[in-house]
Structures are given as structure tokens and as C-alpha cells.
Amino acid sequence: MTRVLVTGSAGFIGRHVVARLQSDGLDVTGLDRRTGHISGDFIHKDLLDLRTDFQFQTQLKSFTHVIHLAAEAYVPTSVTHPDRYVQNNVIGTTNLIEALTVAPHLRRFLLVSSCEVYGTTPAPVDESASPRPASPYAASKLSQEAFCQAATQCYGLPLVTARLFNNYGPGQQPDRLIPALIRACSGETDFFLTSDGSQTRDWVYVQDTADALARLLFADDVQGEVYNVCAENEVSVGDICKLVFSHVDTPPKVVRASAVEGHLRRSAGIGAKLRKATGWRPSGSLDGYLEEAFKS
């Protein structure tokens, strides 16, 4: 019987992944230290407690497929509190791997990493690009990858790695760029811009990301591989601002704020490898999402 565990299931991307898997009729259990946005079976635990919680260890033995999303995932706080990122992202992951080494039916471990491991890139990158992490967050994600790769050699971990690019969509944290812009347009606050607007990101609709992860979880001939999950939709921060502001009559005041250490100047990916392996194609559009967001 197929049983899927999604760590970080109460988070922005996690809950979309759970919904996507449930739509296929799969037996899905979420795991998170938070309790918001829960759908279906749920384990309310922290991976940092796993080494000493034997009941928790036993719960994990029955899963056949794991999507590991649980992580601290905000560059600015990683710069000010790097220890949190080592603990939650690196130690939490090694605890999970160690517990799963005795899971007798495990067939796929899908590690969700980040485009941040590439650092700033002069052009869109494929998976062969050398990692150049520029923040403690990026370093913690690359460390996750390294430990998981070692676990394939030492314990036979059935690993697949997905490097996600910048997501947007319903339920995103309010301090991220697009939700902050939408909130500013409602008149609640000014918009604080921490760059000159020329920074670029590869924007992916969150439900497209959830679909990509669901496909990788069961795809053939992907074990041991790394895949970019990107829409090849590189748009600058300044152009995102203009796009959001085009949906309102009176744009909000834009206040220049101090630059954030660790933010990348350019981040864009090449997704041909994922498309070839799974047939995945992104379908969401920024403008379409914004039209719906401003209606609600």
C-alpha cells in the first residue's frame, strides 16, 4: 500500500502539495510543528525531537514515499539567526534520514531544496551549475542536499532532489513580495522596496510546483537525480511591482528601505530536465493570479 508523508505540510507550499496528492486519492499524512491549514491525517511533531521520541520514530516506519519540505525558508532571518537554519534545516533533516533508514517499505525520498543554492547567476542555470550559496539559508539547503546524497551511499536512501524557484499563489506568507504588494494596494500600508527593482526571479505558480513534486514522487528513472522546478518566467522585482499596481487605480507609496544581505541579484532556471522526465508543464500566470487575487 502506498503511504505518503509530507513534512512541512502546514506551510505555504506544503498544503498545496497535500491537496494535490489527495486529489489523486492517495493516503497522505502531513507532518509539521505548526497546526495551521491542516487537511487530512496529521502528525504534530518537530523533527528536532525525533532522535529521542521513539513513538515518533515508529510512526515513520510505515511510509513508502516522503516529500521533505519542512524548513526555515526566509533569507533575511537566516542572516540574523543562522543557528536556527542549521538546527531546523540541517539537523532536522539528518534526524529524519536516520529514522527512515529503518523504514522497510520506503521507495522514494523527495528532498525539496532551493534555487538559492546556485547563488546569483549570470544567465538561467540548469542542474549542472556549480552551487554558490550566498546566504545561511542557501548554505543550509545545500547541506541538506549533501547529507541526503551521503545517505544514498551509506543507507541506500532512494533520493530525488527538487530545487524550487520562487513561488507565488494563494496562502503565501504576507511578508513575501507579491502578498506585500497586494496588501499595500489595499491601503493598509506603504510598500517597502529593499532593492533598486532590477533583481530578477523565476516565478512559479504554487499549484504548478505541487504538480511537479507529485510527478517526481512517482516518476520512473529519476532516482539520484536533481531537478529544477522553474517556469522559465524571469521577471524583475520592478516589473512585478508595475504588474501588481496595474490592477489598482491609485498605486501605493513605495518607500526605499535598506537592502537585505544575502538576496540574489539574478535567479533564473532552465527546466528542460524536469519536463523531459515527467511531462510537467507550468500552467499558471502571474497576471491571471493577480486578477483573481484582486477580485477576492
Rosetta blueprint (number, residue, H / E / L):
1 M L
2 T L
3 R E
4 V E
5 L E
6 V E
7 T E
8 G L
9 S L
10 A L
11 G L
12 F H
13 I H
14 G H
15 R H
16 H H
17 V H
18 V H
19 A H
20 R H
21 L H
22 Q H
23 S H
24 D L
25 G L
26 L L
27 D E
28 V E
29 T E
30 G E
31 L E
32 D E
33 R L
34 R L
35 T L
36 G L
37 H L
38 I L
39 S L
40 G L
41 D E
42 F E
43 I E
44 H E
45 K L
46 D L
47 L H
48 L H
49 D H
50 L L
51 R L
52 T L
53 D L
54 F H
55 Q H
56 F H
57 Q H
58 T H
59 Q H
60 L H
61 K L
62 S L
63 F L
64 T L
65 H E
66 V E
67 I E
68 H E
69 L L
70 A L
71 A L
72 E L
73 A L
74 Y L
75 V H
76 P H
77 T H
78 S H
79 V H
80 T H
81 H L
82 P H
83 D H
84 R H
85 Y H
86 V H
87 Q H
88 N H
89 N H
90 V H
91 I H
92 G H
93 T H
94 T H
95 N H
96 L H
97 I H
98 E H
99 A H
100 L H
101 T L
102 V L
103 A L
104 P L
105 H L
106 L L
107 R L
108 R E
109 F E
110 L E
111 L E
112 V E
113 S E
114 S E
115 C H
116 E H
117 V H
118 Y H
119 G L
120 T L
121 T L
122 P L
123 A L
124 P L
125 V E
126 D L
127 E L
128 S L
129 A L
130 S L
131 P L
132 R L
133 P L
134 A L
135 S L
136 P H
137 Y H
138 A H
139 A H
140 S H
141 K H
142 L H
143 S H
144 Q H
145 E H
146 A H
147 F H
148 C H
149 Q H
150 A H
151 A H
152 T H
153 Q H
154 C H
155 Y H
156 G L
157 L L
158 P L
159 L E
160 V E
161 T E
162 A E
163 R E
164 L E
165 F L
166 N E
167 N E
168 Y E
169 G L
170 P L
171 G L
172 Q L
173 Q L
174 P L
175 D L
176 R L
177 L H
178 I H
179 P H
180 A H
181 L H
182 I H
183 R H
184 A H
185 C H
186 S L
187 G L
188 E L
189 T L
190 D L
191 F E
192 F E
193 L E
194 T L
195 S L
196 D L
197 G L
198 S L
199 Q L
200 T E
201 R E
202 D E
203 W E
204 V E
205 Y E
206 V H
207 Q H
208 D H
209 T H
210 A H
211 D H
212 A H
213 L H
214 A H
215 R H
216 L H
217 L H
218 F H
219 A L
220 D L
221 D L
222 V L
223 Q L
224 G L
225 E L
226 V E
227 Y E
228 N E
229 V E
230 C L
231 A L
232 E L
233 N L
234 E E
235 V E
236 S E
237 V H
238 G H
239 D H
240 I H
241 C H
242 K H
243 L H
244 V H
245 F H
246 S L
247 H L
248 V L
249 D L
250 T L
251 P L
252 P L
253 K L
254 V E
255 V E
256 R E
257 A L
258 S L
259 A L
260 V L
261 E L
262 G L
263 H L
264 L L
265 R L
266 R E
267 S L
268 A L
269 G E
270 I L
271 G L
272 A H
273 K H
274 L H
275 R H
276 K H
277 A H
278 T H
279 G L
280 W L
281 R L
282 P L
283 S L
284 G L
285 S L
286 L H
287 D H
288 G H
289 Y H
290 L H
291 E H
292 E H
293 A H
294 F H
295 K H
296 S L
